[in-house]
Amino acid sequence: MYIEFLLPDLKSSGHGIPFAINCIELDIEQWVKQHNINNYKTNRHKNTYRLVLDNDKTYSFFALTWTPLRAESKNYFIKQPK
């Protein structure tokens, strides 16, 4: 499983993709510190930014506790790889 944050497309991005990634990373850093999450990975894949957590139970916890401060971090999906 992974959490996928949508990045703005190149034509309509106001601040740009690097700004959106920075905002998402800041919100993720705050969340992992607040909830003492130790094992996670992030990466960029095409027009998305992904958060991969080690424990499947953590995804439910994420869905219940995710309260991002930035608008760029609010457009996400929890996905199961095909």
PDB file as gemmi writes it, atoms N, CA and C in Angstrom:
CRYST1    1.000    1.000    1.000  90.00  90.00  90.00 P 1                      
ATOM      1  N   MET A   1       0.845  -1.178   0.000  1.00  0.00           N  
ATOM      2  CA  MET A   1       0.000   0.000   0.000  1.00  0.00           C  
ATOM      3  C   MET A   1       0.887   1.237   0.000  1.00  0.00           C  
ATOM      4  N   TYR A   2       0.290   2.344  -0.393  1.00  0.00           N  
ATOM      5  CA  TYR A   2       0.970   3.621  -0.317  1.00  0.00           C  
ATOM      6  C   TYR A   2      -0.057   4.743  -0.344  1.00  0.00           C  
ATOM      7  N   ILE A   3       0.366   5.906   0.066  1.00  0.00           N  
ATOM      8  CA  ILE A   3      -0.475   7.101   0.035  1.00  0.00           C  
ATOM      9  C   ILE A   3       0.057   7.969  -1.088  1.00  0.00           C  
ATOM     10  N   GLU A   4      -0.822   8.367  -1.966  1.00  0.00           N  
ATOM     11  CA  GLU A   4      -0.409   9.120  -3.147  1.00  0.00           C  
ATOM     12  C   GLU A   4      -1.002  10.524  -3.102  1.00  0.00           C  
ATOM     13  N   PHE A   5      -0.142  11.518  -3.097  1.00  0.00           N  
ATOM     14  CA  PHE A   5      -0.543  12.918  -3.133  1.00  0.00           C  
ATOM     15  C   PHE A   5      -0.442  13.407  -4.574  1.00  0.00           C  
ATOM     16  N   LEU A   6      -1.501  14.020  -5.065  1.00  0.00           N  
ATOM     17  CA  LEU A   6      -1.471  14.546  -6.430  1.00  0.00           C  
ATOM     18  C   LEU A   6      -0.728  15.869  -6.454  1.00  0.00           C  
ATOM     19  N   LEU A   7       0.155  16.015  -7.436  1.00  0.00           N  
ATOM     20  CA  LEU A   7       0.889  17.258  -7.632  1.00  0.00           C  
ATOM     21  C   LEU A   7       0.183  18.079  -8.703  1.00  0.00           C  
ATOM     22  N   PRO A   8       0.346  19.398  -8.686  1.00  0.00           N  
ATOM     23  CA  PRO A   8      -0.302  20.216  -9.713  1.00  0.00           C  
ATOM     24  C   PRO A   8       0.292  19.913 -11.081  1.00  0.00           C  
ATOM     25  N   ASP A   9      -0.543  20.024 -12.121  1.00  0.00           N  
ATOM     26  CA  ASP A   9       0.019  19.810 -13.457  1.00  0.00           C  
ATOM     27  C   ASP A   9       0.852  21.025 -13.855  1.00  0.00           C  
ATOM     28  N   LEU A  10       1.721  20.827 -14.811  1.00  0.00           N  
ATOM     29  CA  LEU A  10       2.692  21.862 -15.174  1.00  0.00           C  
ATOM     30  C   LEU A  10       2.045  23.132 -15.707  1.00  0.00           C  
ATOM     31  N   LYS A  11       0.898  23.012 -16.382  1.00  0.00           N  
ATOM     32  CA  LYS A  11       0.264  24.175 -17.002  1.00  0.00           C  
ATOM     33  C   LYS A  11      -0.476  25.054 -16.000  1.00  0.00           C  
ATOM     34  N   SER A  12      -1.079  24.445 -14.983  1.00  0.00           N  
ATOM     35  CA  SER A  12      -1.920  25.225 -14.083  1.00  0.00           C  
ATOM     36  C   SER A  12      -1.311  25.440 -12.697  1.00  0.00           C  
ATOM     37  N   SER A  13      -0.059  25.056 -12.518  1.00  0.00           N  
ATOM     38  CA  SER A  13       0.527  25.178 -11.184  1.00  0.00           C  
ATOM     39  C   SER A  13       0.880  26.629 -10.889  1.00  0.00           C  
ATOM     40  N   GLY A  14       0.352  27.127  -9.788  1.00  0.00           N  
ATOM     41  CA  GLY A  14       0.633  28.488  -9.389  1.00  0.00           C  
ATOM     42  C   GLY A  14       2.044  28.647  -8.875  1.00  0.00           C  
ATOM     43  N   HIS A  15       2.401  27.867  -7.847  1.00  0.00           N  
ATOM     44  CA  HIS A  15       3.740  27.947  -7.267  1.00  0.00           C  
ATOM     45  C   HIS A  15       4.675  26.910  -7.864  1.00  0.00           C  
ATOM     46  N   GLY A  16       4.149  25.908  -8.491  1.00  0.00           N  
ATOM     47  CA  GLY A  16       4.973  24.884  -9.100  1.00  0.00           C  
ATOM     48  C   GLY A  16       5.072  23.610  -8.297  1.00  0.00           C  
ATOM     49  N   ILE A  17       5.554  22.600  -8.964  1.00  0.00           N  
ATOM     50  CA  ILE A  17       5.679  21.277  -8.369  1.00  0.00           C  
ATOM     51  C   ILE A  17       6.676  21.263  -7.213  1.00  0.00           C  
ATOM     52  N   PRO A  18       7.847  21.895  -7.333  1.00  0.00           N  
ATOM     53  CA  PRO A  18       8.773  21.879  -6.179  1.00  0.00           C  
ATOM     54  C   PRO A  18       8.161  22.479  -4.913  1.00  0.00           C  
ATOM     55  N   PHE A  19       7.382  23.526  -5.059  1.00  0.00           N  
ATOM     56  CA  PHE A  19       6.708  24.128  -3.911  1.00  0.00           C  
ATOM     57  C   PHE A  19       5.712  23.152  -3.296  1.00  0.00           C  
ATOM     58  N   ALA A  20       4.931  22.468  -4.143  1.00  0.00           N  
ATOM     59  CA  ALA A  20       3.939  21.499  -3.656  1.00  0.00           C  
ATOM     60  C   ALA A  20       4.624  20.348  -2.929  1.00  0.00           C  
ATOM     61  N   ILE A  21       5.717  19.840  -3.481  1.00  0.00           N  
ATOM     62  CA  ILE A  21       6.450  18.755  -2.837  1.00  0.00           C  
ATOM     63  C   ILE A  21       6.979  19.213  -1.485  1.00  0.00           C  
ATOM     64  N   ASN A  22       7.511  20.409  -1.416  1.00  0.00           N  
ATOM     65  CA  ASN A  22       8.022  20.938  -0.158  1.00  0.00           C  
ATOM     66  C   ASN A  22       6.904  21.025   0.891  1.00  0.00           C  
ATOM     67  N   CYS A  23       5.739  21.499   0.496  1.00  0.00           N  
ATOM     68  CA  CYS A  23       4.599  21.592   1.418  1.00  0.00           C  
ATOM     69  C   CYS A  23       4.178  20.211   1.918  1.00  0.00           C  
ATOM     70  N   ILE A  24       4.094  19.246   1.021  1.00  0.00           N  
ATOM     71  CA  ILE A  24       3.714  17.884   1.400  1.00  0.00           C  
ATOM     72  C   ILE A  24       4.756  17.294   2.351  1.00  0.00           C  
ATOM     73  N   GLU A  25       6.033  17.489   2.041  1.00  0.00           N  
ATOM     74  CA  GLU A  25       7.097  16.965   2.903  1.00  0.00           C  
ATOM     75  C   GLU A  25       7.034  17.575   4.301  1.00  0.00           C  
ATOM     76  N   LEU A  26       6.764  18.864   4.394  1.00  0.00           N  
ATOM     77  CA  LEU A  26       6.658  19.510   5.706  1.00  0.00           C  
ATOM     78  C   LEU A  26       5.500  18.941   6.516  1.00  0.00           C  
ATOM     79  N   ASP A  27       4.357  18.712   5.864  1.00  0.00           N  
ATOM     80  CA  ASP A  27       3.211  18.127   6.570  1.00  0.00           C  
ATOM     81  C   ASP A  27       3.494  16.686   6.993  1.00  0.00           C  
ATOM     82  N   ILE A  28       4.173  15.919   6.134  1.00  0.00           N  
ATOM     83  CA  ILE A  28       4.529  14.544   6.490  1.00  0.00           C  
ATOM     84  C   ILE A  28       5.487  14.548   7.673  1.00  0.00           C  
ATOM     85  N   GLU A  29       6.501  15.403   7.636  1.00  0.00           N  
ATOM     86  CA  GLU A  29       7.461  15.487   8.747  1.00  0.00           C  
ATOM     87  C   GLU A  29       6.758  15.804  10.064  1.00  0.00           C  
ATOM     88  N   GLN A  30       5.816  16.727  10.019  1.00  0.00           N  
ATOM     89  CA  GLN A  30       5.071  17.076  11.230  1.00  0.00           C  
ATOM     90  C   GLN A  30       4.259  15.879  11.728  1.00  0.00           C  
ATOM     91  N   TRP A  31       3.596  15.169  10.821  1.00  0.00           N  
ATOM     92  CA  TRP A  31       2.760  14.031  11.193  1.00  0.00           C  
ATOM     93  C   TRP A  31       3.590  12.904  11.803  1.00  0.00           C  
ATOM     94  N   VAL A  32       4.732  12.563  11.172  1.00  0.00           N  
ATOM     95  CA  VAL A  32       5.542  11.457  11.695  1.00  0.00           C  
ATOM     96  C   VAL A  32       6.151  11.803  13.051  1.00  0.00           C  
ATOM     97  N   LYS A  33       6.522  13.053  13.256  1.00  0.00           N  
ATOM     98  CA  LYS A  33       7.053  13.462  14.561  1.00  0.00           C  
ATOM     99  C   LYS A  33       5.958  13.434  15.629  1.00  0.00           C  
ATOM    100  N   GLN A  34       4.798  13.950  15.286  1.00  0.00           N  
ATOM    101  CA  GLN A  34       3.697  14.021  16.244  1.00  0.00           C  
ATOM    102  C   GLN A  34       3.245  12.637  16.684  1.00  0.00           C  
ATOM    103  N   HIS A  35       3.253  11.672  15.772  1.00  0.00           N  
ATOM    104  CA  HIS A  35       2.724  10.338  16.068  1.00  0.00           C  
ATOM    105  C   HIS A  35       3.817   9.275  16.201  1.00  0.00           C  
ATOM    106  N   ASN A  36       5.055   9.709  16.241  1.00  0.00           N  
ATOM    107  CA  ASN A  36       6.196   8.815  16.462  1.00  0.00           C  
ATOM    108  C   ASN A  36       6.233   7.666  15.451  1.00  0.00           C  
ATOM    109  N   ILE A  37       6.131   8.006  14.176  1.00  0.00           N  
ATOM    110  CA  ILE A  37       6.214   7.029  13.090  1.00  0.00           C  
ATOM    111  C   ILE A  37       7.684   6.947  12.672  1.00  0.00           C  
ATOM    112  N   ASN A  38       8.269   5.763  12.775  1.00  0.00           N  
ATOM    113  CA  ASN A  38       9.695   5.630  12.511  1.00  0.00           C  
ATOM    114  C   ASN A  38      10.038   5.149  11.111  1.00  0.00           C  
ATOM    115  N   ASN A  39       9.286   4.222  10.583  1.00  0.00           N  
ATOM    116  CA  ASN A  39       9.641   3.602   9.309  1.00  0.00           C  
ATOM    117  C   ASN A  39       8.690   4.037   8.203  1.00  0.00           C  
ATOM    118  N   TYR A  40       9.209   4.882   7.339  1.00  0.00           N  
ATOM    119  CA  TYR A  40       8.434   5.337   6.182  1.00  0.00           C  
ATOM    120  C   TYR A  40       9.397   5.759   5.079  1.00  0.00           C  
ATOM    121  N   LYS A  41       8.891   5.798   3.862  1.00  0.00           N  
ATOM    122  CA  LYS A  41       9.674   6.250   2.710  1.00  0.00           C  
ATOM    123  C   LYS A  41       8.801   7.187   1.890  1.00  0.00           C  
ATOM    124  N   THR A  42       9.439   8.098   1.200  1.00  0.00           N  
ATOM    125  CA  THR A  42       8.732   8.972   0.263  1.00  0.00           C  
ATOM    126  C   THR A  42       9.465   8.945  -1.072  1.00  0.00           C  
ATOM    127  N   ASN A  43       8.714   9.153  -2.133  1.00  0.00           N  
ATOM    128  CA  ASN A  43       9.321   9.275  -3.457  1.00  0.00           C  
ATOM    129  C   ASN A  43       8.348   9.942  -4.413  1.00  0.00           C  
ATOM    130  N   ARG A  44       8.895  10.449  -5.474  1.00  0.00           N  
ATOM    131  CA  ARG A  44       8.073  11.059  -6.521  1.00  0.00           C  
ATOM    132  C   ARG A  44       7.883  10.040  -7.631  1.00  0.00           C  
ATOM    133  N   HIS A  45       6.646   9.921  -8.088  1.00  0.00           N  
ATOM    134  CA  HIS A  45       6.329   9.009  -9.186  1.00  0.00           C  
ATOM    135  C   HIS A  45       5.410   9.739 -10.156  1.00  0.00           C  
ATOM    136  N   LYS A  46       5.925  10.047 -11.332  1.00  0.00           N  
ATOM    137  CA  LYS A  46       5.204  10.806 -12.354  1.00  0.00           C  
ATOM    138  C   LYS A  46       4.677  12.108 -11.757  1.00  0.00           C  
ATOM    139  N   ASN A  47       3.371  12.318 -11.770  1.00  0.00           N  
ATOM    140  CA  ASN A  47       2.804  13.568 -11.260  1.00  0.00           C  
ATOM    141  C   ASN A  47       2.210  13.384  -9.862  1.00  0.00           C  
ATOM    142  N   THR A  48       2.846  12.509  -9.075  1.00  0.00           N  
ATOM    143  CA  THR A  48       2.393  12.264  -7.708  1.00  0.00           C  
ATOM    144  C   THR A  48       3.597  12.208  -6.765  1.00  0.00           C  
ATOM    145  N   TYR A  49       3.301  12.325  -5.492  1.00  0.00           N  
ATOM    146  CA  TYR A  49       4.302  12.165  -4.448  1.00  0.00           C  
ATOM    147  C   TYR A  49       3.776  11.083  -3.524  1.00  0.00           C  
ATOM    148  N   ARG A  50       4.580  10.072  -3.241  1.00  0.00           N  
ATOM    149  CA  ARG A  50       4.100   8.906  -2.500  1.00  0.00           C  
ATOM    150  C   ARG A  50       4.726   8.803  -1.118  1.00  0.00           C  
ATOM    151  N   LEU A  51       3.903   8.362  -0.188  1.00  0.00           N  
ATOM    152  CA  LEU A  51       4.331   8.048   1.164  1.00  0.00           C  
ATOM    153  C   LEU A  51       4.071   6.562   1.371  1.00  0.00           C  
ATOM    154  N   VAL A  52       5.124   5.812   1.694  1.00  0.00           N  
ATOM    155  CA  VAL A  52       5.018   4.369   1.917  1.00  0.00           C  
ATOM    156  C   VAL A  52       5.317   4.110   3.383  1.00  0.00           C  
ATOM    157  N   LEU A  53       4.382   3.452   4.054  1.00  0.00           N  
ATOM    158  CA  LEU A  53       4.526   3.120   5.468  1.00  0.00           C  
ATOM    159  C   LEU A  53       4.797   1.621   5.602  1.00  0.00           C  
ATOM    160  N   ASP A  54       5.579   1.239   6.605  1.00  0.00           N  
ATOM    161  CA  ASP A  54       5.963  -0.164   6.757  1.00  0.00           C  
ATOM    162  C   ASP A  54       4.832  -1.065   7.237  1.00  0.00           C  
ATOM    163  N   ASN A  55       3.979  -0.572   8.090  1.00  0.00           N  
ATOM    164  CA  ASN A  55       2.934  -1.387   8.689  1.00  0.00           C  
ATOM    165  C   ASN A  55       1.582  -1.046   8.061  1.00  0.00           C  
ATOM    166  N   ASP A  56       0.849  -2.053   7.603  1.00  0.00           N  
ATOM    167  CA  ASP A  56      -0.451  -1.814   6.966  1.00  0.00           C  
ATOM    168  C   ASP A  56      -1.453  -1.142   7.902  1.00  0.00           C  
ATOM    169  N   LYS A  57      -1.361  -1.405   9.202  1.00  0.00           N  
ATOM    170  CA  LYS A  57      -2.275  -0.782  10.162  1.00  0.00           C  
ATOM    171  C   LYS A  57      -2.059   0.729  10.245  1.00  0.00           C  
ATOM    172  N   THR A  58      -0.880   1.173   9.891  1.00  0.00           N  
ATOM    173  CA  THR A  58      -0.566   2.602   9.963  1.00  0.00           C  
ATOM    174  C   THR A  58      -1.361   3.404   8.936  1.00  0.00           C  
ATOM    175  N   TYR A  59      -1.797   2.777   7.851  1.00  0.00           N  
ATOM    176  CA  TYR A  59      -2.582   3.488   6.840  1.00  0.00           C  
ATOM    177  C   TYR A  59      -3.946   3.900   7.399  1.00  0.00           C  
ATOM    178  N   SER A  60      -4.565   3.044   8.168  1.00  0.00           N  
ATOM    179  CA  SER A  60      -5.832   3.404   8.814  1.00  0.00           C  
ATOM    180  C   SER A  60      -5.611   4.528   9.814  1.00  0.00           C  
ATOM    181  N   PHE A  61      -4.526   4.417  10.551  1.00  0.00           N  
ATOM    182  CA  PHE A  61      -4.181   5.453  11.517  1.00  0.00           C  
ATOM    183  C   PHE A  61      -3.936   6.784  10.795  1.00  0.00           C  
ATOM    184  N   PHE A  62      -3.268   6.736   9.655  1.00  0.00           N  
ATOM    185  CA  PHE A  62      -3.034   7.930   8.852  1.00  0.00           C  
ATOM    186  C   PHE A  62      -4.364   8.576   8.458  1.00  0.00           C  
ATOM    187  N   ALA A  63      -5.273   7.772   7.963  1.00  0.00           N  
ATOM    188  CA  ALA A  63      -6.565   8.298   7.509  1.00  0.00           C  
ATOM    189  C   ALA A  63      -7.328   8.980   8.642  1.00  0.00           C  
ATOM    190  N   LEU A  64      -7.181   8.474   9.845  1.00  0.00           N  
ATOM    191  CA  LEU A  64      -7.884   9.046  10.996  1.00  0.00           C  
ATOM    192  C   LEU A  64      -7.198  10.293  11.557  1.00  0.00           C  
ATOM    193  N   THR A  65      -5.897  10.391  11.415  1.00  0.00           N  
ATOM    194  CA  THR A  65      -5.160  11.461  12.092  1.00  0.00           C  
ATOM    195  C   THR A  65      -4.567  12.517  11.166  1.00  0.00           C  
ATOM    196  N   TRP A  66      -4.653  12.337   9.864  1.00  0.00           N  
ATOM    197  CA  TRP A  66      -4.027  13.276   8.917  1.00  0.00           C  
ATOM    198  C   TRP A  66      -4.796  14.595   8.883  1.00  0.00           C  
ATOM    199  N   THR A  67      -4.170  15.637   9.367  1.00  0.00           N  
ATOM    200  CA  THR A  67      -4.749  16.987   9.335  1.00  0.00           C  
ATOM    201  C   THR A  67      -3.667  17.951   8.840  1.00  0.00           C  
ATOM    202  N   PRO A  68      -3.469  18.009   7.528  1.00  0.00           N  
ATOM    203  CA  PRO A  68      -2.394  18.829   6.989  1.00  0.00           C  
ATOM    204  C   PRO A  68      -2.677  20.319   7.153  1.00  0.00           C  
ATOM    205  N   LEU A  69      -1.618  21.077   7.282  1.00  0.00           N  
ATOM    206  CA  LEU A  69      -1.740  22.527   7.388  1.00  0.00           C  
ATOM    207  C   LEU A  69      -1.800  23.194   6.022  1.00  0.00           C  
ATOM    208  N   ARG A  70      -1.292  22.533   5.024  1.00  0.00           N  
ATOM    209  CA  ARG A  70      -1.162  23.135   3.698  1.00  0.00           C  
ATOM    210  C   ARG A  70      -2.136  22.505   2.700  1.00  0.00           C  
ATOM    211  N   ALA A  71      -2.670  23.321   1.817  1.00  0.00           N  
ATOM    212  CA  ALA A  71      -3.651  22.848   0.834  1.00  0.00           C  
ATOM    213  C   ALA A  71      -3.064  21.794  -0.100  1.00  0.00           C  
ATOM    214  N   GLU A  72      -1.773  21.875  -0.376  1.00  0.00           N  
ATOM    215  CA  GLU A  72      -1.126  20.938  -1.294  1.00  0.00           C  
ATOM    216  C   GLU A  72      -1.142  19.510  -0.761  1.00  0.00           C  
ATOM    217  N   SER A  73      -1.320  19.353   0.538  1.00  0.00           N  
ATOM    218  CA  SER A  73      -1.293  18.029   1.171  1.00  0.00           C  
ATOM    219  C   SER A  73      -2.674  17.416   1.356  1.00  0.00           C  
ATOM    220  N   LYS A  74      -3.701  18.077   0.901  1.00  0.00           N  
ATOM    221  CA  LYS A  74      -5.061  17.602   1.143  1.00  0.00           C  
ATOM    222  C   LYS A  74      -5.603  16.686   0.047  1.00  0.00           C  
ATOM    223  N   ASN A  75      -4.973  16.681  -1.107  1.00  0.00           N  
ATOM    224  CA  ASN A  75      -5.455  15.877  -2.227  1.00  0.00           C  
ATOM    225  C   ASN A  75      -4.647  14.581  -2.295  1.00  0.00           C  
ATOM    226  N   TYR A  76      -5.127  13.553  -1.586  1.00  0.00           N  
ATOM    227  CA  TYR A  76      -4.390  12.291  -1.521  1.00  0.00           C  
ATOM    228  C   TYR A  76      -5.350  11.106  -1.610  1.00  0.00           C  
ATOM    229  N   PHE A  77      -4.766   9.948  -1.904  1.00  0.00           N  
ATOM    230  CA  PHE A  77      -5.505   8.683  -1.989  1.00  0.00           C  
ATOM    231  C   PHE A  77      -4.656   7.603  -1.351  1.00  0.00           C  
ATOM    232  N   ILE A  78      -5.287   6.663  -0.679  1.00  0.00           N  
ATOM    233  CA  ILE A  78      -4.586   5.478  -0.184  1.00  0.00           C  
ATOM    234  C   ILE A  78      -4.799   4.400  -1.227  1.00  0.00           C  
ATOM    235  N   LYS A  79      -3.696   3.875  -1.770  1.00  0.00           N  
ATOM    236  CA  LYS A  79      -3.796   2.945  -2.896  1.00  0.00           C  
ATOM    237  C   LYS A  79      -3.144   1.603  -2.588  1.00  0.00           C  
ATOM    238  N   GLN A  80      -3.679   0.599  -3.209  1.00  0.00           N  
ATOM    239  CA  GLN A  80      -3.120  -0.752  -3.173  1.00  0.00           C  
ATOM    240  C   GLN A  80      -2.446  -0.989  -4.516  1.00  0.00           C  
ATOM    241  N   PRO A  81      -1.162  -1.348  -4.548  1.00  0.00           N  
ATOM    242  CA  PRO A  81      -0.506  -1.621  -5.841  1.00  0.00           C  
ATOM    243  C   PRO A  81      -1.185  -2.756  -6.592  1.00  0.00           C  
ATOM    244  N   LYS A  82      -1.150  -2.665  -7.910  1.00  0.00           N  
ATOM    245  CA  LYS A  82      -1.780  -3.700  -8.739  1.00  0.00           C  
ATOM    246  C   LYS A  82      -0.838  -4.848  -8.984  1.00  0.00           C  
TER     247      LYS A  82                                                      
END                                                                             
